Amino acid sequence: MFPYLSDLIEYLFGFSFSFPLPMFGFMVALAFVAANYLFVLEMKRKEGQGLLFSTKEKVIVGKKASALDLAGNGLFGFVLGFKVLAVILDYNEVIKDLPGFVMSGQGNVVGGIIGAAILTYLRYRDAEKQRLPEPKEVEKVVHPYQYVGTMTFIAAIGGILGAKIFDTIEHFDQLIANPIDTIFSGSGLSIYGGLIIGGGAVLYYAHQKKLSLIHVFDACAPGLMLAYGIGRIGCQLSGDGDWGMPNYNEMPAIISFLPDWMWSFDYFGNISGVDLGAPGRPVMSDGFMYEGNAWPTPFYETVMAFIITGILWVSRTRIKIPGIILSMYLAFNGVERFFIEKIRINNDYDVFGLQATQAEIIAVVMFLGGCFGIWYFIKSSKKKATS
């Protein structure tokens, strides 16, 4: 297992060093970069086809930095310095649980003050360099793809917040027992919570910028699926607890040429510090008896996510009806997650007498929404064509 990026680098290149960058966090960052890239490509293509349009915005140039700007930079600098100096001064302790440290209230006040002073000054100096004797209003052209960076940032912040909220709801008993540790823990994130809250925030922003929402969501669907797959690579490499139930089945002969870990894996040395046992040494975990034989569900999700991404990417230029790509994304995502939940470990809810996990419930809603969307958008397209 590779809890930190430095572990993977040492494994691949034999170069040993200690750097507290969690593998999962690194892969999530890479996922956002990849999604942003595909999103930009699609927004440019849709603008070229006349489906999205550039706009003109009036901005004031040459004015001095406002108190709000300076305060915002100062706050960000304080948080950054507060954490960074604490990492430097207490590295050996922080590295033991970097996500937990980041989410906690621990830090160094002196570092925060230094960080706030530096970023406030840099913002002030930048504004002074561009300052004019008399600020003036100018009109600039803004292309749709130029909003993607902001939308990606909004999706990241909203996604992390939503993921934490949904995970906290799913583990409500832990919240009641220890609310502070549960809320500020660096672990525990629900991908669907991030998708719903992050997606909603992006929807609102795109609406504010008067962009065609259906084309924006069609454009971001392939990137979202790719990001999901890359994020699951982080889960698999670090062993963050997203593995499945025990797998006592023999590997089918038809796939016997594959490595054993693709069928059953012990996640030895995982970042969660969970012992899943070994053959002949059973261990109880999450109510299941393991002998080093968990389903590697993050790996399966990565494979399925990449396949779905490929389907969406190929289909995007062939399907001309707006909304279909988004609907396909919802349907495929729902199917993928619903079936993977059958071998994953999650809390069950009682829904009309049936037992289902939070992810299964949302997956069914997504699948039905996707199927309805395909029917609705095709019907609307035919209606427009006949009229």
C-alpha positions as CSV (number, residue, x, y, z in Angstrom):
1,M,0.0,0.0,0.0
2,F,1.0,3.6,-0.6
3,P,-0.5,5.8,2.0
4,Y,1.6,8.7,0.8
5,L,2.9,9.8,-2.5
6,S,6.5,9.4,-1.3
7,D,5.7,5.6,-0.7
8,L,4.8,5.2,-4.3
9,I,7.9,7.1,-5.5
10,E,10.1,4.9,-3.3
11,Y,8.5,1.8,-4.7
12,L,8.9,2.8,-8.3
13,F,12.3,4.5,-8.2
14,G,13.9,3.3,-5.0
15,F,14.3,6.9,-3.8
16,S,13.4,7.1,-0.1
17,F,12.2,10.3,1.5
18,S,9.4,11.4,3.8
19,F,6.8,13.8,2.6
20,P,3.3,14.0,4.1
21,L,1.2,14.2,0.9
22,P,-1.5,11.6,1.2
23,M,-1.9,9.5,-2.0
24,F,-5.7,10.0,-2.0
25,G,-5.4,13.8,-1.7
26,F,-2.8,13.8,-4.6
27,M,-5.1,11.7,-6.8
28,V,-8.1,13.9,-6.0
29,A,-6.1,16.9,-7.1
30,L,-5.1,15.1,-10.2
31,A,-8.7,14.2,-10.8
32,F,-9.8,17.9,-10.7
33,V,-7.0,18.8,-13.2
34,A,-8.1,16.1,-15.6
35,A,-11.8,17.0,-15.3
36,N,-11.0,20.7,-15.8
37,Y,-9.0,19.9,-19.0
38,L,-11.9,17.9,-20.6
39,F,-14.4,20.5,-19.4
40,V,-12.4,23.3,-21.1
41,L,-12.2,21.2,-24.4
42,E,-15.9,20.6,-24.4
43,M,-16.8,24.2,-23.6
44,K,-14.6,25.4,-26.5
45,R,-16.1,22.9,-28.9
46,K,-19.7,23.9,-27.9
47,E,-18.8,27.6,-28.4
48,G,-17.4,26.7,-31.8
49,Q,-20.7,25.0,-32.7
50,G,-22.7,28.0,-31.6
51,L,-24.3,26.3,-28.6
52,L,-22.6,28.5,-26.1
53,F,-21.8,32.2,-26.5
54,S,-19.2,34.6,-25.3
55,T,-20.4,37.6,-23.3
56,K,-19.2,41.1,-22.7
57,E,-18.6,42.3,-19.1
58,K,-17.8,45.8,-17.9
59,V,-15.0,45.9,-15.3
60,I,-13.3,48.7,-13.5
61,V,-9.5,48.8,-14.0
62,G,-6.9,50.8,-12.3
63,K,-8.5,51.1,-8.9
64,K,-6.8,50.4,-5.6
65,A,-7.2,47.2,-3.7
66,S,-10.4,47.2,-1.6
67,A,-10.5,46.4,2.1
68,L,-12.5,43.3,1.2
69,D,-9.9,42.1,-1.2
70,L,-7.1,42.7,1.3
71,A,-9.1,41.0,4.1
72,G,-9.8,38.0,1.9
73,N,-6.2,37.5,1.0
74,G,-5.2,38.1,4.6
75,L,-7.6,35.4,5.8
76,F,-6.4,32.9,3.3
77,G,-2.8,33.7,4.2
78,F,-3.5,33.3,7.9
79,V,-5.0,29.8,7.4
80,L,-2.2,28.8,5.1
81,G,0.6,30.0,7.4
82,F,-1.2,28.7,10.4
83,K,-1.0,25.2,9.1
84,V,2.2,25.2,7.1
85,L,4.5,26.5,9.9
86,A,2.9,23.9,12.3
87,V,3.8,21.2,9.8
88,I,7.4,22.4,9.5
89,L,7.9,22.7,13.3
90,D,6.1,19.4,14.2
91,Y,6.6,17.4,11.1
92,N,7.0,13.9,12.7
93,E,3.8,14.2,14.6
94,V,1.7,15.8,11.8
95,I,2.7,13.2,9.2
96,K,1.0,10.5,11.3
97,D,-2.4,12.0,10.4
98,L,-2.1,14.8,8.0
99,P,-5.8,14.9,6.9
100,G,-6.9,14.9,10.5
101,F,-4.4,17.8,11.2
102,V,-5.7,19.8,8.3
103,M,-9.3,19.5,9.4
104,S,-8.5,20.2,13.0
105,G,-8.1,23.5,14.8
106,Q,-4.4,22.9,15.4
107,G,-1.8,25.2,14.0
108,N,0.8,27.9,14.7
109,V,-0.6,31.5,15.3
110,V,2.8,33.1,14.4
111,G,2.8,31.3,11.1
112,G,-0.8,32.5,10.5
113,I,0.2,36.1,11.2
114,I,3.2,35.9,8.9
115,G,1.1,34.3,6.1
116,A,-1.6,36.9,6.4
117,A,0.9,39.7,6.3
118,I,2.6,38.3,3.2
119,L,-0.5,37.7,1.1
120,T,-2.1,41.0,2.1
121,Y,1.0,42.8,1.0
122,L,1.3,40.9,-2.3
123,R,-2.4,41.7,-3.1
124,Y,-1.8,45.4,-2.2
125,R,1.4,45.6,-4.4
126,D,-0.3,43.9,-7.3
127,A,-3.1,46.4,-7.2
128,E,-0.7,49.3,-6.9
129,K,1.2,48.2,-10.0
130,Q,-2.0,48.3,-12.1
131,R,-3.4,51.4,-10.4
132,L,-4.3,54.4,-12.7
133,P,-4.7,58.1,-11.7
134,E,-8.3,57.7,-12.6
135,P,-9.9,54.2,-12.6
136,K,-11.8,53.6,-15.8
137,E,-14.5,51.2,-17.0
138,V,-13.6,48.9,-19.8
139,E,-15.6,46.2,-21.6
140,K,-14.0,42.8,-22.1
141,V,-15.1,39.6,-23.9
142,V,-15.5,36.5,-21.8
143,H,-15.6,33.1,-23.4
144,P,-17.6,30.3,-21.8
145,Y,-14.5,28.2,-21.2
146,Q,-13.0,31.0,-19.2
147,Y,-15.5,30.3,-16.4
148,V,-14.3,26.7,-16.1
149,G,-11.5,27.4,-13.6
150,T,-13.9,29.1,-11.3
151,M,-16.5,26.4,-11.7
152,T,-13.9,23.7,-10.9
153,F,-12.9,25.6,-7.8
154,I,-16.5,25.9,-6.7
155,A,-17.1,22.2,-7.4
156,A,-14.0,21.4,-5.3
157,I,-15.1,23.4,-2.3
158,G,-18.8,22.5,-2.6
159,G,-17.9,18.9,-3.3
160,I,-15.7,18.5,-0.1
161,L,-18.4,20.2,2.0
162,G,-21.2,18.0,0.5
163,A,-19.1,14.8,0.8
164,K,-18.5,15.5,4.5
165,I,-22.2,16.4,5.2
166,F,-23.5,13.2,3.5
167,D,-20.9,11.0,5.2
168,T,-21.8,12.6,8.6
169,I,-25.5,11.9,8.0
170,E,-24.7,8.3,7.1
171,H,-22.7,7.8,10.3
172,F,-25.1,9.8,12.5
173,D,-24.3,7.6,15.5
174,Q,-20.7,8.7,15.4
175,L,-21.8,12.3,15.1
176,I,-23.9,12.0,18.3
177,A,-21.2,10.2,20.2
178,N,-18.4,12.5,19.2
179,P,-19.6,15.5,17.2
180,I,-16.3,17.5,17.1
181,D,-14.1,14.7,16.0
182,T,-16.6,13.5,13.5
183,I,-17.1,16.9,11.8
184,F,-13.5,17.8,11.7
185,S,-12.1,14.4,10.9
186,G,-10.0,14.2,7.7
187,S,-11.6,10.9,6.9
188,G,-15.0,10.0,5.8
189,L,-16.3,11.4,2.5
190,S,-19.4,10.5,0.5
191,I,-18.8,10.9,-3.3
192,Y,-22.5,11.4,-4.0
193,G,-22.7,14.1,-1.3
194,G,-19.9,15.9,-3.1
195,L,-21.5,15.4,-6.5
196,I,-24.9,16.8,-5.3
197,I,-23.7,19.8,-3.4
198,G,-20.7,20.6,-5.7
199,G,-22.9,20.2,-8.8
200,G,-25.6,22.4,-7.3
201,A,-23.1,25.1,-6.6
202,V,-21.8,25.0,-10.2
203,L,-25.4,25.0,-11.5
204,Y,-26.0,28.2,-9.6
205,Y,-22.8,29.9,-10.8
206,A,-23.5,28.9,-14.4
207,H,-27.0,30.3,-14.1
208,Q,-25.6,33.6,-12.7
209,K,-23.3,33.8,-15.7
210,K,-26.3,33.3,-18.1
211,L,-24.8,30.1,-19.6
212,S,-27.0,27.4,-21.1
213,L,-27.2,25.0,-18.2
214,I,-28.0,21.9,-20.3
215,H,-24.9,22.5,-22.5
216,V,-22.7,23.2,-19.5
217,F,-23.7,19.9,-17.9
218,D,-23.3,18.0,-21.1
219,A,-19.9,19.5,-21.4
220,C,-18.8,18.5,-17.8
221,A,-20.2,15.0,-17.8
222,P,-17.2,13.1,-19.3
223,G,-14.8,15.0,-17.1
224,L,-16.9,14.2,-14.0
225,M,-16.7,10.5,-14.8
226,L,-13.0,10.6,-15.5
227,A,-12.4,12.4,-12.1
228,Y,-14.4,9.7,-10.3
229,G,-12.2,7.0,-11.8
230,I,-9.0,8.8,-10.9
231,G,-10.2,9.4,-7.4
232,R,-10.9,5.7,-7.0
233,I,-7.3,5.0,-8.0
234,G,-6.3,7.0,-4.9
235,C,-8.6,4.9,-2.8
236,Q,-7.1,1.7,-4.1
237,L,-3.4,2.8,-3.8
238,S,-3.8,4.2,-0.3
239,G,-6.3,1.7,1.1
240,D,-8.6,4.3,2.6
241,G,-11.2,1.8,3.8
242,D,-13.4,1.7,0.6
243,W,-12.6,-1.9,0.0
244,G,-15.5,-4.4,-0.2
245,M,-16.7,-7.4,1.8
246,P,-14.6,-10.6,2.2
247,N,-14.2,-12.5,-1.1
248,Y,-14.0,-16.2,-0.4
249,N,-14.7,-17.2,-4.0
250,E,-12.1,-18.8,-6.3
251,M,-11.0,-16.6,-9.2
252,P,-12.8,-17.8,-12.3
253,A,-10.6,-19.7,-14.8
254,I,-11.5,-17.2,-17.6
255,I,-9.7,-14.4,-15.8
256,S,-7.0,-16.5,-14.0
257,F,-4.3,-14.7,-16.0
258,L,-4.9,-11.5,-14.0
259,P,-3.0,-10.7,-10.9
260,D,-4.5,-12.1,-7.7
261,W,-5.0,-8.6,-6.2
262,M,-7.6,-7.8,-8.9
263,W,-9.8,-10.5,-7.4
264,S,-9.0,-10.4,-3.7
265,F,-6.7,-8.1,-1.8
266,D,-5.5,-7.7,1.8
267,Y,-4.7,-4.0,1.7
268,F,-1.7,-4.6,3.9
269,G,-0.2,-1.3,5.2
270,N,-3.3,0.7,4.3
271,I,-3.5,4.3,5.5
272,S,-6.5,3.5,7.7
273,G,-4.3,1.1,9.7
274,V,-6.9,-1.6,9.5
275,D,-5.7,-5.2,9.7
276,L,-7.7,-7.5,7.3
277,G,-5.9,-10.6,8.4
278,A,-4.2,-13.2,6.3
279,P,-4.9,-16.8,5.2
280,G,-5.3,-18.8,8.4
281,R,-5.4,-15.7,10.5
282,P,-9.0,-14.4,10.4
283,V,-9.8,-10.9,11.6
284,M,-13.2,-9.3,12.4
285,S,-13.7,-5.9,10.8
286,D,-16.9,-4.0,10.1
287,G,-18.9,-7.0,11.2
288,F,-17.2,-9.3,8.6
289,M,-14.5,-12.0,9.0
290,Y,-11.6,-11.3,6.8
291,E,-8.6,-13.5,6.0
292,G,-6.8,-11.0,3.7
293,N,-9.5,-11.4,1.1
294,A,-11.4,-8.2,0.5
295,W,-13.0,-7.3,-2.9
296,P,-10.9,-4.5,-4.4
297,T,-13.9,-2.4,-5.2
298,P,-12.0,0.9,-5.9
299,F,-10.2,-0.9,-8.7
300,Y,-13.4,-2.1,-10.2
301,E,-14.9,1.3,-10.0
302,T,-11.9,2.8,-11.7
303,V,-12.2,0.4,-14.6
304,M,-16.0,1.0,-15.0
305,A,-15.5,4.8,-14.7
306,F,-12.9,4.8,-17.4
307,I,-15.1,2.7,-19.7
308,I,-18.1,5.1,-19.1
309,T,-15.8,8.1,-19.7
310,G,-14.8,6.6,-23.1
311,I,-18.5,6.0,-24.0
312,L,-19.4,9.6,-23.1
313,W,-16.4,11.1,-24.9
314,V,-17.1,9.2,-28.1
315,S,-20.8,9.8,-28.0
316,R,-20.5,13.6,-27.4
317,T,-19.8,14.4,-31.0
318,R,-22.4,11.9,-32.4
319,I,-25.3,12.8,-30.2
320,K,-26.8,16.1,-31.2
321,I,-29.7,16.3,-28.7
322,P,-28.9,18.5,-25.7
323,G,-29.2,16.8,-22.4
324,I,-28.6,13.2,-23.6
325,I,-24.9,13.1,-22.5
326,L,-25.9,14.3,-19.1
327,S,-28.7,11.7,-18.9
328,M,-26.3,9.0,-20.0
329,Y,-23.9,10.0,-17.3
330,L,-26.6,9.8,-14.6
331,A,-27.8,6.4,-15.8
332,F,-24.4,4.8,-16.2
333,N,-23.2,6.2,-12.9
334,G,-26.3,4.9,-11.1
335,V,-25.9,1.4,-12.6
336,E,-22.2,1.3,-11.8
337,R,-22.6,2.4,-8.2
338,F,-25.7,0.3,-7.5
339,F,-24.0,-2.9,-8.4
340,I,-20.7,-2.2,-6.7
341,E,-22.6,-1.5,-3.5
342,K,-23.6,-5.2,-3.4
343,I,-20.0,-6.1,-2.5
344,R,-19.1,-2.9,-0.5
345,I,-19.6,-2.2,3.2
346,N,-22.1,0.6,4.1
347,N,-24.9,1.2,6.5
348,D,-28.3,0.0,5.4
349,Y,-31.5,2.1,5.5
350,D,-35.0,0.7,5.6
351,V,-36.8,2.0,2.5
352,F,-40.4,0.7,2.2
353,G,-39.4,-2.5,3.8
354,L,-36.3,-3.0,1.7
355,Q,-32.7,-2.7,3.0
356,A,-30.6,-0.3,1.0
357,T,-27.5,1.8,1.5
358,Q,-27.4,5.6,1.1
359,A,-25.4,5.2,-2.2
360,E,-27.9,2.6,-3.5
361,I,-30.8,4.9,-2.9
362,I,-29.1,7.8,-4.7
363,A,-27.9,5.5,-7.5
364,V,-31.4,4.3,-8.2
365,V,-32.6,8.0,-8.3
366,M,-29.7,8.8,-10.7
367,F,-30.5,5.9,-12.9
368,L,-34.2,6.7,-13.1
369,G,-33.4,10.4,-13.6
370,G,-31.0,9.5,-16.4
371,C,-33.6,7.2,-18.1
372,F,-36.3,9.9,-17.8
373,G,-33.9,12.5,-19.1
374,I,-33.1,10.5,-22.2
375,W,-36.8,10.0,-22.9
376,Y,-37.7,13.6,-22.2
377,F,-34.9,15.2,-24.3
378,I,-35.6,12.9,-27.2
379,K,-39.3,13.6,-27.1
380,S,-38.6,17.4,-26.8
381,S,-36.3,17.2,-29.8
382,K,-38.8,15.4,-31.9
383,K,-41.5,17.9,-30.9
384,K,-39.3,20.8,-31.9
385,A,-38.5,19.2,-35.2
386,T,-42.1,18.6,-36.1
387,S,-43.2,22.1,-35.1
